[in-house]
Amino acid sequence: MKIISIFILIVVIIATAFSELYLKNLGLGDPIRYDSNYIYGYAPKENQKKRRIKGAKVTINDIGLRSVNSWKESNKDKILFLGDSITYGGSYIDDTETFSYLVCKKIQKYICGNAGVNAYSIINIVMRSKYDKRFNDAKKYIFLVAPGDFYRQYADSQTAHFYLNNHKFFLPAIMEAISFFATKYDINRYISKKNDTENYQHKKELIKFSIDFLNNEIKRLEDKNKSVYLFYTVEKNDKESKTKLNSYILNEIKRLNLNNFYTLKKILKDNTSFYDNVHYSKKGHKLVSEEIIKILKNN
């Protein structure tokens, strides 16, 4: 019996070690860490450099933006990108492959900062734009929004599996995997949070509120002599925005008659531009950067 117990222990240790090594090789174990915030929910902690999925480099600069450059130390005019995980780029995309980086690689008189954050809604995006004073010296503001942003609920710091601490855990890659699955498959989803609401109410009202909220922020920035651009991205499965919901969102935005509003449907016409239904592949980031560069130069 003692021999069997020792054998089982050895097998468990070996399996755990191999699992840790495998997950580390995938890029897990040292995720981006976030600060919580009452107003905009959460944002990356300052001054981080990580190696993530397949070795992709993810850098957070001195004011919490995804950028390889210091914002505070630069004397260049600044471009701020705001959005959700599409703008952020994800941990599978290297810093130098995001459209925000590629824009300033081409237009070198500017420095670019990426304030895109995973799971942000329009409410989070606008609140970050309005209240995060660290980047209010930006000259140009570029919002890139997706249809789902307009009916996504406000995301607080308890959203998803984001780390809100700098703790060094034992077996960090396994712990990150556990954190992900524990959040995604929270037992409360099957008990108290098992939702039997047949029809969610007020989706259109939330969309209308989000559009008005974004419009008011654009006007506020323009009143401060900022150049503001709004880019509307599309979904791989609905590039023409023909579904009832996406069509409604796009038409409501068009009704605003904004000075610098652009859709990306012609740029993202190829499925290879997408990593999944909404996020961009490396090719997609490159195409979007080229469109933004063209528009900035024309203006």
C-alpha atoms as a printed R data frame, in Angstrom:
    type eleno elety resid chain resno       x      y       z
1   ATOM     1    CA   MET     A     1   0.000  0.000   0.000
2   ATOM     2    CA   LYS     A     2   2.855  2.359   0.842
3   ATOM     3    CA   ILE     A     3   4.533  1.616  -2.497
4   ATOM     4    CA   ILE     A     4   1.285  2.353  -4.351
5   ATOM     5    CA   SER     A     5   0.893  5.665  -2.501
6   ATOM     6    CA   ILE     A     6   4.472  6.677  -3.354
7   ATOM     7    CA   PHE     A     7   3.901  5.694  -6.992
8   ATOM     8    CA   ILE     A     8   0.709  7.766  -7.185
9   ATOM     9    CA   LEU     A     9   2.489 10.737  -5.588
10  ATOM    10    CA   ILE     A    10   5.329 10.514  -8.116
11  ATOM    11    CA   VAL     A    11   2.837 10.335 -11.010
12  ATOM    12    CA   VAL     A    12   0.970 13.389  -9.674
13  ATOM    13    CA   ILE     A    13   4.212 15.373  -9.279
14  ATOM    14    CA   ILE     A    14   5.372 14.475 -12.796
15  ATOM    15    CA   ALA     A    15   1.946 15.277 -14.312
16  ATOM    16    CA   THR     A    16   1.846 18.608 -12.474
17  ATOM    17    CA   ALA     A    17   5.357 19.521 -13.615
18  ATOM    18    CA   PHE     A    18   4.593 18.660 -17.243
19  ATOM    19    CA   SER     A    19   1.308 20.602 -17.083
20  ATOM    20    CA   GLU     A    20   3.097 23.660 -15.718
21  ATOM    21    CA   LEU     A    21   5.773 23.477 -18.412
22  ATOM    22    CA   TYR     A    22   3.186 22.959 -21.164
23  ATOM    23    CA   LEU     A    23   1.036 25.896 -20.042
24  ATOM    24    CA   LYS     A    24   4.103 28.126 -19.657
25  ATOM    25    CA   ASN     A    25   5.113 27.196 -23.198
26  ATOM    26    CA   LEU     A    26   1.658 28.348 -24.346
27  ATOM    27    CA   GLY     A    27   2.292 31.719 -22.695
28  ATOM    28    CA   LEU     A    28   0.434 31.391 -19.402
29  ATOM    29    CA   GLY     A    29   1.790 32.172 -15.950
30  ATOM    30    CA   ASP     A    30   2.464 35.906 -16.023
31  ATOM    31    CA   PRO     A    31  -0.653 37.750 -17.195
32  ATOM    32    CA   ILE     A    32  -1.232 41.470 -17.509
33  ATOM    33    CA   ARG     A    33  -2.261 42.901 -14.125
34  ATOM    34    CA   TYR     A    34  -5.041 45.458 -13.707
35  ATOM    35    CA   ASP     A    35  -5.998 48.264 -11.352
36  ATOM    36    CA   SER     A    36  -9.647 48.586 -10.364
37  ATOM    37    CA   ASN     A    37 -11.396 51.928 -10.702
38  ATOM    38    CA   TYR     A    38 -14.801 53.139  -9.512
39  ATOM    39    CA   ILE     A    39 -15.426 55.179 -12.661
40  ATOM    40    CA   TYR     A    40 -14.214 53.113 -15.619
41  ATOM    41    CA   GLY     A    41 -14.000 49.701 -13.986
42  ATOM    42    CA   TYR     A    42 -10.392 48.654 -14.515
43  ATOM    43    CA   ALA     A    43  -7.322 49.333 -16.626
44  ATOM    44    CA   PRO     A    44  -3.833 47.811 -16.912
45  ATOM    45    CA   LYS     A    45  -1.342 48.637 -14.191
46  ATOM    46    CA   GLU     A    46   1.509 50.851 -15.354
47  ATOM    47    CA   ASN     A    47   4.953 49.639 -16.476
48  ATOM    48    CA   GLN     A    48   4.530 46.010 -17.491
49  ATOM    49    CA   LYS     A    49   6.339 43.863 -20.056
50  ATOM    50    CA   LYS     A    50   5.042 40.354 -20.632
51  ATOM    51    CA   ARG     A    51   5.608 37.421 -22.968
52  ATOM    52    CA   ARG     A    52   2.257 35.857 -23.710
53  ATOM    53    CA   ILE     A    53   0.664 33.534 -26.272
54  ATOM    54    CA   LYS     A    54   3.262 32.081 -28.651
55  ATOM    55    CA   GLY     A    55   5.812 34.584 -27.389
56  ATOM    56    CA   ALA     A    56   3.802 37.701 -28.249
57  ATOM    57    CA   LYS     A    57   5.128 40.750 -26.409
58  ATOM    58    CA   VAL     A    58   2.609 42.842 -24.483
59  ATOM    59    CA   THR     A    59   3.905 46.140 -23.097
60  ATOM    60    CA   ILE     A    60   2.014 48.544 -20.838
61  ATOM    61    CA   ASN     A    61   3.697 51.935 -20.590
62  ATOM    62    CA   ASP     A    62   4.083 54.512 -17.828
63  ATOM    63    CA   ILE     A    63   0.424 55.646 -17.848
64  ATOM    64    CA   GLY     A    64  -1.280 52.278 -18.342
65  ATOM    65    CA   LEU     A    65  -1.535 52.263 -22.142
66  ATOM    66    CA   ARG     A    66  -0.442 49.427 -24.415
67  ATOM    67    CA   SER     A    67   2.580 51.079 -25.996
68  ATOM    68    CA   VAL     A    68   6.301 50.427 -26.296
69  ATOM    69    CA   ASN     A    69   6.981 54.144 -25.741
70  ATOM    70    CA   SER     A    70   6.922 56.303 -22.632
71  ATOM    71    CA   TRP     A    71   4.019 58.741 -22.782
72  ATOM    72    CA   LYS     A    72   5.361 61.093 -20.128
73  ATOM    73    CA   GLU     A    73   8.832 61.464 -21.604
74  ATOM    74    CA   SER     A    74   7.772 62.067 -25.208
75  ATOM    75    CA   ASN     A    75   7.614 65.571 -26.646
76  ATOM    76    CA   LYS     A    76   5.736 64.413 -29.745
77  ATOM    77    CA   ASP     A    77   2.067 65.120 -30.376
78  ATOM    78    CA   LYS     A    78   0.005 62.196 -29.145
79  ATOM    79    CA   ILE     A    79  -2.685 59.962 -30.598
80  ATOM    80    CA   LEU     A    80  -4.902 58.042 -28.194
81  ATOM    81    CA   PHE     A    81  -6.785 54.926 -29.303
82  ATOM    82    CA   LEU     A    82  -9.845 53.930 -27.277
83  ATOM    83    CA   GLY     A    83 -11.891 50.760 -27.567
84  ATOM    84    CA   ASP     A    84 -12.378 47.233 -26.317
85  ATOM    85    CA   SER     A    85 -10.338 44.041 -26.809
86  ATOM    86    CA   ILE     A    86 -10.281 44.585 -30.582
87  ATOM    87    CA   THR     A    87  -8.277 47.772 -30.090
88  ATOM    88    CA   TYR     A    88  -6.192 46.255 -27.289
89  ATOM    89    CA   GLY     A    89  -5.157 43.507 -29.682
90  ATOM    90    CA   GLY     A    90  -5.149 40.504 -27.383
91  ATOM    91    CA   SER     A    91  -2.286 38.477 -25.962
92  ATOM    92    CA   TYR     A    92  -1.848 36.591 -29.243
93  ATOM    93    CA   ILE     A    93  -0.793 39.767 -31.080
94  ATOM    94    CA   ASP     A    94   2.641 41.295 -30.531
95  ATOM    95    CA   ASP     A    95   2.876 44.983 -29.598
96  ATOM    96    CA   THR     A    96   4.382 45.769 -32.989
97  ATOM    97    CA   GLU     A    97   1.519 44.094 -34.865
98  ATOM    98    CA   THR     A    98  -1.351 46.123 -33.369
99  ATOM    99    CA   PHE     A    99  -2.908 48.790 -35.577
100 ATOM   100    CA   SER     A   100  -2.215 51.444 -32.938
101 ATOM   101    CA   TYR     A   101   1.530 50.734 -33.133
102 ATOM   102    CA   LEU     A   102   1.549 50.526 -36.948
103 ATOM   103    CA   VAL     A   103  -0.082 53.954 -37.295
104 ATOM   104    CA   CYS     A   104   2.738 55.722 -35.452
105 ATOM   105    CA   LYS     A   105   5.366 53.550 -37.072
106 ATOM   106    CA   LYS     A   106   4.273 55.174 -40.342
107 ATOM   107    CA   ILE     A   107   3.448 58.676 -39.039
108 ATOM   108    CA   GLN     A   108   6.495 59.151 -36.861
109 ATOM   109    CA   LYS     A   109   5.805 62.707 -35.776
110 ATOM   110    CA   TYR     A   110   3.230 61.260 -33.349
111 ATOM   111    CA   ILE     A   111   3.403 58.874 -30.423
112 ATOM   112    CA   CYS     A   112   0.497 56.425 -30.136
113 ATOM   113    CA   GLY     A   113  -1.082 55.059 -26.976
114 ATOM   114    CA   ASN     A   114  -3.562 52.191 -26.898
115 ATOM   115    CA   ALA     A   115  -6.273 52.489 -24.222
116 ATOM   116    CA   GLY     A   116  -8.277 49.540 -25.513
117 ATOM   117    CA   VAL     A   117  -9.224 47.101 -22.740
118 ATOM   118    CA   ASN     A   118 -10.765 43.640 -22.837
119 ATOM   119    CA   ALA     A   119 -14.540 43.466 -22.209
120 ATOM   120    CA   TYR     A   120 -15.057 47.246 -22.219
121 ATOM   121    CA   SER     A   121 -18.494 48.515 -23.152
122 ATOM   122    CA   ILE     A   122 -19.201 51.965 -24.594
123 ATOM   123    CA   ILE     A   123 -19.859 53.108 -21.034
124 ATOM   124    CA   ASN     A   124 -16.400 51.939 -19.902
125 ATOM   125    CA   ILE     A   125 -14.734 53.466 -22.963
126 ATOM   126    CA   VAL     A   126 -16.365 56.868 -22.498
127 ATOM   127    CA   MET     A   127 -15.748 56.949 -18.742
128 ATOM   128    CA   ARG     A   128 -12.067 56.121 -19.338
129 ATOM   129    CA   SER     A   129 -11.824 58.856 -21.954
130 ATOM   130    CA   LYS     A   130 -13.471 61.397 -19.694
131 ATOM   131    CA   TYR     A   131 -11.922 60.642 -16.311
132 ATOM   132    CA   ASP     A   132  -8.477 59.105 -16.855
133 ATOM   133    CA   LYS     A   133  -6.484 62.337 -16.672
134 ATOM   134    CA   ARG     A   134  -3.162 60.653 -17.411
135 ATOM   135    CA   PHE     A   135  -3.596 61.019 -21.166
136 ATOM   136    CA   ASN     A   136  -5.657 64.184 -21.561
137 ATOM   137    CA   ASP     A   137  -2.711 65.840 -23.337
138 ATOM   138    CA   ALA     A   138  -3.467 63.722 -26.426
139 ATOM   139    CA   LYS     A   139  -4.072 65.791 -29.568
140 ATOM   140    CA   LYS     A   140  -6.048 63.169 -31.469
141 ATOM   141    CA   TYR     A   141  -8.604 60.691 -30.112
142 ATOM   142    CA   ILE     A   142  -9.478 57.632 -32.173
143 ATOM   143    CA   PHE     A   143 -12.422 55.532 -31.001
144 ATOM   144    CA   LEU     A   144 -12.805 52.099 -32.580
145 ATOM   145    CA   VAL     A   145 -16.116 50.534 -31.613
146 ATOM   146    CA   ALA     A   146 -17.880 47.259 -32.404
147 ATOM   147    CA   PRO     A   147 -21.628 46.523 -32.470
148 ATOM   148    CA   GLY     A   148 -21.491 44.511 -29.244
149 ATOM   149    CA   ASP     A   149 -20.004 47.427 -27.326
150 ATOM   150    CA   PHE     A   150 -23.311 49.279 -27.520
151 ATOM   151    CA   TYR     A   151 -25.411 46.662 -25.712
152 ATOM   152    CA   ARG     A   152 -22.741 45.239 -23.417
153 ATOM   153    CA   GLN     A   153 -23.333 46.050 -19.781
154 ATOM   154    CA   TYR     A   154 -20.878 48.181 -17.837
155 ATOM   155    CA   ALA     A   155 -17.910 45.960 -16.892
156 ATOM   156    CA   ASP     A   156 -16.525 46.365 -13.385
157 ATOM   157    CA   SER     A   157 -13.242 45.094 -11.949
158 ATOM   158    CA   GLN     A   158 -14.763 41.690 -11.169
159 ATOM   159    CA   THR     A   159 -15.275 41.038 -14.874
160 ATOM   160    CA   ALA     A   160 -13.683 37.927 -16.361
161 ATOM   161    CA   HIS     A   161 -10.431 36.453 -15.047
162 ATOM   162    CA   PHE     A   162  -8.285 39.591 -14.917
163 ATOM   163    CA   TYR     A   163  -5.652 39.707 -12.173
164 ATOM   164    CA   LEU     A   164  -6.037 42.660  -9.808
165 ATOM   165    CA   ASN     A   165  -2.824 41.930  -7.941
166 ATOM   166    CA   ASN     A   166   0.911 41.321  -8.415
167 ATOM   167    CA   HIS     A   167   1.002 38.140  -6.352
168 ATOM   168    CA   LYS     A   168   3.538 35.512  -7.374
169 ATOM   169    CA   PHE     A   169   1.680 32.234  -7.196
170 ATOM   170    CA   PHE     A   170   3.153 28.744  -6.886
171 ATOM   171    CA   LEU     A   171   2.787 26.984 -10.265
172 ATOM   172    CA   PRO     A   172   1.730 30.269 -11.886
173 ATOM   173    CA   ALA     A   173   0.754 28.847 -15.306
174 ATOM   174    CA   ILE     A   174  -1.550 26.263 -13.731
175 ATOM   175    CA   MET     A   175  -2.974 28.925 -11.423
176 ATOM   176    CA   GLU     A   176  -3.775 31.181 -14.380
177 ATOM   177    CA   ALA     A   177  -5.531 28.309 -16.153
178 ATOM   178    CA   ILE     A   178  -7.480 27.531 -12.984
179 ATOM   179    CA   SER     A   179  -8.401 31.206 -12.621
180 ATOM   180    CA   PHE     A   180  -9.682 31.294 -16.205
181 ATOM   181    CA   PHE     A   181 -11.831 28.175 -15.898
182 ATOM   182    CA   ALA     A   182 -13.017 29.026 -12.393
183 ATOM   183    CA   THR     A   183 -14.271 32.376 -13.699
184 ATOM   184    CA   LYS     A   184 -15.707 31.072 -16.959
185 ATOM   185    CA   TYR     A   185 -17.432 28.110 -15.353
186 ATOM   186    CA   ASP     A   186 -18.319 29.733 -12.035
187 ATOM   187    CA   ILE     A   187 -20.521 27.323 -10.095
188 ATOM   188    CA   ASN     A   188 -22.962 30.168  -9.474
189 ATOM   189    CA   ARG     A   189 -23.785 30.065 -13.184
190 ATOM   190    CA   TYR     A   190 -25.566 26.835 -12.432
191 ATOM   191    CA   ILE     A   191 -27.125 27.907  -9.110
192 ATOM   192    CA   SER     A   192 -28.026 31.476  -8.170
193 ATOM   193    CA   LYS     A   193 -26.916 33.016 -11.492
194 ATOM   194    CA   LYS     A   194 -28.612 30.474 -13.745
195 ATOM   195    CA   ASN     A   195 -30.713 32.940 -15.673
196 ATOM   196    CA   ASP     A   196 -34.221 31.980 -16.755
197 ATOM   197    CA   THR     A   197 -35.217 35.436 -17.955
198 ATOM   198    CA   GLU     A   198 -37.039 34.706 -21.206
199 ATOM   199    CA   ASN     A   199 -36.505 38.070 -22.841
200 ATOM   200    CA   TYR     A   200 -34.017 40.713 -21.854
201 ATOM   201    CA   GLN     A   201 -35.655 44.113 -21.808
202 ATOM   202    CA   HIS     A   202 -34.429 47.547 -22.878
203 ATOM   203    CA   LYS     A   203 -31.632 46.462 -25.225
204 ATOM   204    CA   LYS     A   204 -32.514 49.170 -27.734
205 ATOM   205    CA   GLU     A   205 -32.706 51.704 -24.930
206 ATOM   206    CA   LEU     A   206 -29.196 50.732 -23.822
207 ATOM   207    CA   ILE     A   207 -27.962 51.035 -27.403
208 ATOM   208    CA   LYS     A   208 -29.532 54.477 -27.739
209 ATOM   209    CA   PHE     A   209 -28.091 55.557 -24.397
210 ATOM   210    CA   SER     A   210 -24.627 54.287 -25.393
211 ATOM   211    CA   ILE     A   211 -24.717 56.116 -28.718
212 ATOM   212    CA   ASP     A   212 -25.790 59.369 -27.067
213 ATOM   213    CA   PHE     A   213 -23.182 58.886 -24.340
214 ATOM   214    CA   LEU     A   214 -20.435 58.431 -26.935
215 ATOM   215    CA   ASN     A   215 -21.693 61.377 -28.983
216 ATOM   216    CA   ASN     A   216 -21.598 63.666 -25.941
217 ATOM   217    CA   GLU     A   217 -18.022 62.624 -25.196
218 ATOM   218    CA   ILE     A   218 -16.963 63.314 -28.787
219 ATOM   219    CA   LYS     A   219 -18.520 66.784 -28.560
220 ATOM   220    CA   ARG     A   220 -16.793 67.409 -25.222
221 ATOM   221    CA   LEU     A   221 -13.410 66.505 -26.710
222 ATOM   222    CA   GLU     A   222 -14.006 68.639 -29.804
223 ATOM   223    CA   ASP     A   223 -14.902 71.575 -27.569
224 ATOM   224    CA   LYS     A   224 -11.428 71.144 -26.063
225 ATOM   225    CA   ASN     A   225  -9.932 71.410 -29.569
226 ATOM   226    CA   LYS     A   226  -9.170 67.702 -29.840
227 ATOM   227    CA   SER     A   227  -9.358 65.975 -33.209
228 ATOM   228    CA   VAL     A   228 -11.745 63.043 -32.793
229 ATOM   229    CA   TYR     A   229 -12.311 60.112 -35.145
230 ATOM   230    CA   LEU     A   230 -14.872 57.334 -34.790
231 ATOM   231    CA   PHE     A   231 -14.289 54.027 -36.570
232 ATOM   232    CA   TYR     A   232 -17.010 51.401 -36.654
233 ATOM   233    CA   THR     A   233 -15.742 47.866 -37.097
234 ATOM   234    CA   VAL     A   234 -17.818 44.946 -38.389
235 ATOM   235    CA   GLU     A   235 -18.278 41.287 -37.544
236 ATOM   236    CA   LYS     A   236 -16.901 38.545 -39.770
237 ATOM   237    CA   ASN     A   237 -20.339 36.930 -40.009
238 ATOM   238    CA   ASP     A   238 -22.093 40.215 -40.779
239 ATOM   239    CA   LYS     A   239 -19.707 42.449 -42.692
240 ATOM   240    CA   GLU     A   240 -22.555 44.434 -44.283
241 ATOM   241    CA   SER     A   241 -24.345 44.986 -40.947
242 ATOM   242    CA   LYS     A   242 -27.516 43.404 -42.305
243 ATOM   243    CA   THR     A   243 -28.768 41.776 -39.125
244 ATOM   244    CA   LYS     A   244 -31.581 43.714 -37.507
245 ATOM   245    CA   LEU     A   245 -29.538 44.699 -34.462
246 ATOM   246    CA   ASN     A   246 -26.328 45.676 -36.258
247 ATOM   247    CA   SER     A   247 -28.257 47.592 -38.902
248 ATOM   248    CA   TYR     A   248 -30.076 49.534 -36.200
249 ATOM   249    CA   ILE     A   249 -26.816 50.438 -34.421
250 ATOM   250    CA   LEU     A   250 -25.077 51.577 -37.590
251 ATOM   251    CA   ASN     A   251 -28.027 53.660 -38.780
252 ATOM   252    CA   GLU     A   252 -28.394 55.333 -35.389
253 ATOM   253    CA   ILE     A   253 -24.714 56.308 -35.442
254 ATOM   254    CA   LYS     A   254 -25.037 57.660 -38.977
255 ATOM   255    CA   ARG     A   255 -27.908 59.860 -37.838
256 ATOM   256    CA   LEU     A   256 -25.460 61.780 -35.652
257 ATOM   257    CA   ASN     A   257 -23.731 63.204 -38.748
258 ATOM   258    CA   LEU     A   258 -20.355 63.177 -37.037
259 ATOM   259    CA   ASN     A   259 -17.483 65.011 -38.711
260 ATOM   260    CA   ASN     A   260 -15.092 62.059 -38.748
261 ATOM   261    CA   PHE     A   261 -17.071 58.830 -38.825
262 ATOM   262    CA   TYR     A   262 -15.873 55.841 -40.846
263 ATOM   263    CA   THR     A   263 -16.951 52.231 -41.237
264 ATOM   264    CA   LEU     A   264 -14.407 49.489 -41.874
265 ATOM   265    CA   LYS     A   265 -16.585 47.114 -43.867
266 ATOM   266    CA   LYS     A   266 -14.661 47.632 -47.124
267 ATOM   267    CA   ILE     A   267 -11.337 47.167 -45.366
268 ATOM   268    CA   LEU     A   268 -12.378 43.967 -43.575
269 ATOM   269    CA   LYS     A   269 -14.097 42.234 -46.495
270 ATOM   270    CA   ASP     A   270 -11.836 39.153 -46.356
271 ATOM   271    CA   ASN     A   271 -12.325 36.499 -43.650
272 ATOM   272    CA   THR     A   272  -8.546 36.258 -43.252
273 ATOM   273    CA   SER     A   273  -8.665 39.707 -41.667
274 ATOM   274    CA   PHE     A   274 -10.292 38.145 -38.607
275 ATOM   275    CA   TYR     A   275  -8.889 36.006 -35.815
276 ATOM   276    CA   ASP     A   276 -12.441 35.092 -34.760
277 ATOM   277    CA   ASN     A   277 -15.810 36.720 -35.408
278 ATOM   278    CA   VAL     A   278 -14.765 40.170 -34.154
279 ATOM   279    CA   HIS     A   279 -11.035 40.300 -33.333
280 ATOM   280    CA   TYR     A   280  -8.454 40.986 -36.009
281 ATOM   281    CA   SER     A   281  -5.711 38.771 -37.324
282 ATOM   282    CA   LYS     A   282  -2.282 40.283 -37.993
283 ATOM   283    CA   LYS     A   283  -3.499 41.018 -41.505
284 ATOM   284    CA   GLY     A   284  -6.596 42.746 -40.125
285 ATOM   285    CA   HIS     A   285  -4.526 44.980 -37.852
286 ATOM   286    CA   LYS     A   286  -2.332 45.938 -40.801
287 ATOM   287    CA   LEU     A   287  -5.300 46.779 -43.042
288 ATOM   288    CA   VAL     A   288  -7.004 48.852 -40.347
289 ATOM   289    CA   SER     A   289  -3.775 50.746 -39.658
290 ATOM   290    CA   GLU     A   290  -3.414 51.592 -43.342
291 ATOM   291    CA   GLU     A   291  -6.976 52.943 -43.459
292 ATOM   292    CA   ILE     A   292  -6.444 55.080 -40.358
293 ATOM   293    CA   ILE     A   293  -3.142 56.402 -41.740
294 ATOM   294    CA   LYS     A   294  -4.810 57.352 -45.017
295 ATOM   295    CA   ILE     A   295  -7.597 59.227 -43.234
296 ATOM   296    CA   LEU     A   296  -5.219 61.040 -40.867
297 ATOM   297    CA   LYS     A   297  -3.033 62.148 -43.757
298 ATOM   298    CA   ASN     A   298  -6.028 63.353 -45.770
299 ATOM   299    CA   ASN     A   299  -7.179 65.439 -42.819
